[in-house]
Amino acid sequence: MKAFIIGAGTMGTGIAQAFAAAGYVTTICDVSQELAVSGVKRIEKGLIKLVEKGKMGDGERLEIMDRLSATACFDNIKDCDIAVEAAAEVIGVKKEIFKKLEAACSPDTILATNTSSLSITEIAAAVNIPQRVIGMHFFNPVPIMKLVEVINGMETSPEVTRKVIAIAKCLGKEPIEVAEGPGFVVNRLLVPMINEACEILSEGIASAEDIDKAMMLGANHPMGPLALSDLIGNDITLAIMETLYKETGDSKYHPSTLLKKYVRAGKLGKKTKKGFFKYN
């Protein structure tokens, strides 16, 4: 079985690692060979840490790395079983990627997107066979988080849905089947909560530390909403809120002005080492 992953960022590399660990011959693709190779190197660094902690044998690490490769082009993927796009959360970018995938892959290749909130139906409209386009939404960190949202677009084939659910289980994940809707399930519930935490912070009701402490100790959340937004990326949180607001027109999904300010200031969270909290 072969998997082709587009995007060598945090999500793309995590997805690639999950596929390679499950036995798939896996290729990571990005806009340059250098970026794709750096993605493979980050996976290797993470696996080495697991070996050092005794959570993985070195033989298993080597087997996973043997299944991984990097590329900057869409050549030689005719025999790919599934392609998963994990690029920027921009609808135009995703449509262009799917056009290229359709031209490069066989008609039987499943074309999946890891989008966290964008319309599967709109992405699928960019290709000639929309029946094989589906959402396969993983969660960060991918190697650890068990859930995968399997999202059907308007044209998604039931057979493709069945296959993707089986693939998710093969990866050791717990899939849930979702009919397309703004934010799907998790982000429809989670991101407005984060947005409300931003509003509480902006109103001076409580500090960022105490807002997070309240949800961790009062609601038994493993992580506070503001720290979680930093982990997700505050730009991603904002993009999801904007999608929810645009798609529904409901004022309850209006993005927090403070969240917008953090994104404009480049305080995106852990990936920029500064967000609602600072990181070393």
Secondary structure as a PSIPRED ss2 file (coil, helix, strand):
# PSIPRED VFORMAT (PSIPRED V4.0)

   1 M C   1.000  0.000  0.000
   2 K E   0.000  0.000  1.000
   3 A E   0.000  0.000  1.000
   4 F E   0.000  0.000  1.000
   5 I E   0.000  0.000  1.000
   6 I E   0.000  0.000  1.000
   7 G C   1.000  0.000  0.000
   8 A C   1.000  0.000  0.000
   9 G C   1.000  0.000  0.000
  10 T H   0.000  1.000  0.000
  11 M H   0.000  1.000  0.000
  12 G H   0.000  1.000  0.000
  13 T H   0.000  1.000  0.000
  14 G H   0.000  1.000  0.000
  15 I H   0.000  1.000  0.000
  16 A H   0.000  1.000  0.000
  17 Q H   0.000  1.000  0.000
  18 A H   0.000  1.000  0.000
  19 F H   0.000  1.000  0.000
  20 A H   0.000  1.000  0.000
  21 A H   0.000  1.000  0.000
  22 A C   1.000  0.000  0.000
  23 G C   1.000  0.000  0.000
  24 Y C   1.000  0.000  0.000
  25 V E   0.000  0.000  1.000
  26 T E   0.000  0.000  1.000
  27 T E   0.000  0.000  1.000
  28 I E   0.000  0.000  1.000
  29 C E   0.000  0.000  1.000
  30 D C   1.000  0.000  0.000
  31 V C   1.000  0.000  0.000
  32 S C   1.000  0.000  0.000
  33 Q H   0.000  1.000  0.000
  34 E H   0.000  1.000  0.000
  35 L H   0.000  1.000  0.000
  36 A H   0.000  1.000  0.000
  37 V H   0.000  1.000  0.000
  38 S H   0.000  1.000  0.000
  39 G H   0.000  1.000  0.000
  40 V H   0.000  1.000  0.000
  41 K H   0.000  1.000  0.000
  42 R H   0.000  1.000  0.000
  43 I H   0.000  1.000  0.000
  44 E H   0.000  1.000  0.000
  45 K H   0.000  1.000  0.000
  46 G H   0.000  1.000  0.000
  47 L H   0.000  1.000  0.000
  48 I H   0.000  1.000  0.000
  49 K H   0.000  1.000  0.000
  50 L H   0.000  1.000  0.000
  51 V H   0.000  1.000  0.000
  52 E H   0.000  1.000  0.000
  53 K C   1.000  0.000  0.000
  54 G C   1.000  0.000  0.000
  55 K C   1.000  0.000  0.000
  56 M C   1.000  0.000  0.000
  57 G C   1.000  0.000  0.000
  58 D H   0.000  1.000  0.000
  59 G H   0.000  1.000  0.000
  60 E H   0.000  1.000  0.000
  61 R H   0.000  1.000  0.000
  62 L H   0.000  1.000  0.000
  63 E H   0.000  1.000  0.000
  64 I H   0.000  1.000  0.000
  65 M H   0.000  1.000  0.000
  66 D H   0.000  1.000  0.000
  67 R C   1.000  0.000  0.000
  68 L E   0.000  0.000  1.000
  69 S E   0.000  0.000  1.000
  70 A E   0.000  0.000  1.000
  71 T E   0.000  0.000  1.000
  72 A C   1.000  0.000  0.000
  73 C C   1.000  0.000  0.000
  74 F C   1.000  0.000  0.000
  75 D C   1.000  0.000  0.000
  76 N C   1.000  0.000  0.000
  77 I C   1.000  0.000  0.000
  78 K C   1.000  0.000  0.000
  79 D C   1.000  0.000  0.000
  80 C C   1.000  0.000  0.000
  81 D C   1.000  0.000  0.000
  82 I E   0.000  0.000  1.000
  83 A E   0.000  0.000  1.000
  84 V E   0.000  0.000  1.000
  85 E E   0.000  0.000  1.000
  86 A C   1.000  0.000  0.000
  87 A C   1.000  0.000  0.000
  88 A C   1.000  0.000  0.000
  89 E C   1.000  0.000  0.000
  90 V C   1.000  0.000  0.000
  91 I H   0.000  1.000  0.000
  92 G H   0.000  1.000  0.000
  93 V H   0.000  1.000  0.000
  94 K H   0.000  1.000  0.000
  95 K H   0.000  1.000  0.000
  96 E H   0.000  1.000  0.000
  97 I H   0.000  1.000  0.000
  98 F H   0.000  1.000  0.000
  99 K H   0.000  1.000  0.000
 100 K H   0.000  1.000  0.000
 101 L H   0.000  1.000  0.000
 102 E H   0.000  1.000  0.000
 103 A H   0.000  1.000  0.000
 104 A H   0.000  1.000  0.000
 105 C C   1.000  0.000  0.000
 106 S C   1.000  0.000  0.000
 107 P C   1.000  0.000  0.000
 108 D C   1.000  0.000  0.000
 109 T C   1.000  0.000  0.000
 110 I E   0.000  0.000  1.000
 111 L E   0.000  0.000  1.000
 112 A E   0.000  0.000  1.000
 113 T E   0.000  0.000  1.000
 114 N C   1.000  0.000  0.000
 115 T C   1.000  0.000  0.000
 116 S C   1.000  0.000  0.000
 117 S C   1.000  0.000  0.000
 118 L C   1.000  0.000  0.000
 119 S C   1.000  0.000  0.000
 120 I H   0.000  1.000  0.000
 121 T H   0.000  1.000  0.000
 122 E H   0.000  1.000  0.000
 123 I H   0.000  1.000  0.000
 124 A H   0.000  1.000  0.000
 125 A C   1.000  0.000  0.000
 126 A C   1.000  0.000  0.000
 127 V C   1.000  0.000  0.000
 128 N C   1.000  0.000  0.000
 129 I C   1.000  0.000  0.000
 130 P H   0.000  1.000  0.000
 131 Q H   0.000  1.000  0.000
 132 R H   0.000  1.000  0.000
 133 V E   0.000  0.000  1.000
 134 I E   0.000  0.000  1.000
 135 G E   0.000  0.000  1.000
 136 M E   0.000  0.000  1.000
 137 H E   0.000  0.000  1.000
 138 F C   1.000  0.000  0.000
 139 F C   1.000  0.000  0.000
 140 N C   1.000  0.000  0.000
 141 P C   1.000  0.000  0.000
 142 V C   1.000  0.000  0.000
 143 P C   1.000  0.000  0.000
 144 I C   1.000  0.000  0.000
 145 M C   1.000  0.000  0.000
 146 K C   1.000  0.000  0.000
 147 L E   0.000  0.000  1.000
 148 V E   0.000  0.000  1.000
 149 E E   0.000  0.000  1.000
 150 V E   0.000  0.000  1.000
 151 I E   0.000  0.000  1.000
 152 N E   0.000  0.000  1.000
 153 G C   1.000  0.000  0.000
 154 M C   1.000  0.000  0.000
 155 E C   1.000  0.000  0.000
 156 T C   1.000  0.000  0.000
 157 S C   1.000  0.000  0.000
 158 P H   0.000  1.000  0.000
 159 E H   0.000  1.000  0.000
 160 V H   0.000  1.000  0.000
 161 T H   0.000  1.000  0.000
 162 R H   0.000  1.000  0.000
 163 K H   0.000  1.000  0.000
 164 V H   0.000  1.000  0.000
 165 I H   0.000  1.000  0.000
 166 A H   0.000  1.000  0.000
 167 I H   0.000  1.000  0.000
 168 A H   0.000  1.000  0.000
 169 K H   0.000  1.000  0.000
 170 C H   0.000  1.000  0.000
 171 L C   1.000  0.000  0.000
 172 G C   1.000  0.000  0.000
 173 K C   1.000  0.000  0.000
 174 E E   0.000  0.000  1.000
 175 P E   0.000  0.000  1.000
 176 I E   0.000  0.000  1.000
 177 E E   0.000  0.000  1.000
 178 V E   0.000  0.000  1.000
 179 A E   0.000  0.000  1.000
 180 E C   1.000  0.000  0.000
 181 G C   1.000  0.000  0.000
 182 P C   1.000  0.000  0.000
 183 G C   1.000  0.000  0.000
 184 F C   1.000  0.000  0.000
 185 V C   1.000  0.000  0.000
 186 V H   0.000  1.000  0.000
 187 N H   0.000  1.000  0.000
 188 R H   0.000  1.000  0.000
 189 L H   0.000  1.000  0.000
 190 L H   0.000  1.000  0.000
 191 V H   0.000  1.000  0.000
 192 P H   0.000  1.000  0.000
 193 M H   0.000  1.000  0.000
 194 I H   0.000  1.000  0.000
 195 N H   0.000  1.000  0.000
 196 E H   0.000  1.000  0.000
 197 A H   0.000  1.000  0.000
 198 C H   0.000  1.000  0.000
 199 E H   0.000  1.000  0.000
 200 I H   0.000  1.000  0.000
 201 L H   0.000  1.000  0.000
 202 S H   0.000  1.000  0.000
 203 E C   1.000  0.000  0.000
 204 G C   1.000  0.000  0.000
 205 I C   1.000  0.000  0.000
 206 A C   1.000  0.000  0.000
 207 S C   1.000  0.000  0.000
 208 A H   0.000  1.000  0.000
 209 E H   0.000  1.000  0.000
 210 D H   0.000  1.000  0.000
 211 I H   0.000  1.000  0.000
 212 D H   0.000  1.000  0.000
 213 K H   0.000  1.000  0.000
 214 A H   0.000  1.000  0.000
 215 M H   0.000  1.000  0.000
 216 M H   0.000  1.000  0.000
 217 L H   0.000  1.000  0.000
 218 G H   0.000  1.000  0.000
 219 A C   1.000  0.000  0.000
 220 N C   1.000  0.000  0.000
 221 H C   1.000  0.000  0.000
 222 P C   1.000  0.000  0.000
 223 M C   1.000  0.000  0.000
 224 G C   1.000  0.000  0.000
 225 P H   0.000  1.000  0.000
 226 L H   0.000  1.000  0.000
 227 A H   0.000  1.000  0.000
 228 L H   0.000  1.000  0.000
 229 S H   0.000  1.000  0.000
 230 D H   0.000  1.000  0.000
 231 L H   0.000  1.000  0.000
 232 I H   0.000  1.000  0.000
 233 G C   1.000  0.000  0.000
 234 N H   0.000  1.000  0.000
 235 D H   0.000  1.000  0.000
 236 I H   0.000  1.000  0.000
 237 T H   0.000  1.000  0.000
 238 L H   0.000  1.000  0.000
 239 A H   0.000  1.000  0.000
 240 I H   0.000  1.000  0.000
 241 M H   0.000  1.000  0.000
 242 E H   0.000  1.000  0.000
 243 T H   0.000  1.000  0.000
 244 L H   0.000  1.000  0.000
 245 Y H   0.000  1.000  0.000
 246 K H   0.000  1.000  0.000
 247 E H   0.000  1.000  0.000
 248 T H   0.000  1.000  0.000
 249 G C   1.000  0.000  0.000
 250 D C   1.000  0.000  0.000
 251 S H   0.000  1.000  0.000
 252 K H   0.000  1.000  0.000
 253 Y H   0.000  1.000  0.000
 254 H C   1.000  0.000  0.000
 255 P C   1.000  0.000  0.000
 256 S C   1.000  0.000  0.000
 257 T H   0.000  1.000  0.000
 258 L H   0.000  1.000  0.000
 259 L H   0.000  1.000  0.000
 260 K H   0.000  1.000  0.000
 261 K H   0.000  1.000  0.000
 262 Y H   0.000  1.000  0.000
 263 V H   0.000  1.000  0.000
 264 R H   0.000  1.000  0.000
 265 A C   1.000  0.000  0.000
 266 G C   1.000  0.000  0.000
 267 K C   1.000  0.000  0.000
 268 L C   1.000  0.000  0.000
 269 G E   0.000  0.000  1.000
 270 K H   0.000  1.000  0.000
 271 K H   0.000  1.000  0.000
 272 T H   0.000  1.000  0.000
 273 K C   1.000  0.000  0.000
 274 K E   0.000  0.000  1.000
 275 G C   1.000  0.000  0.000
 276 F C   1.000  0.000  0.000
 277 F C   1.000  0.000  0.000
 278 K E   0.000  0.000  1.000
 279 Y C   1.000  0.000  0.000
 280 N C   1.000  0.000  0.000
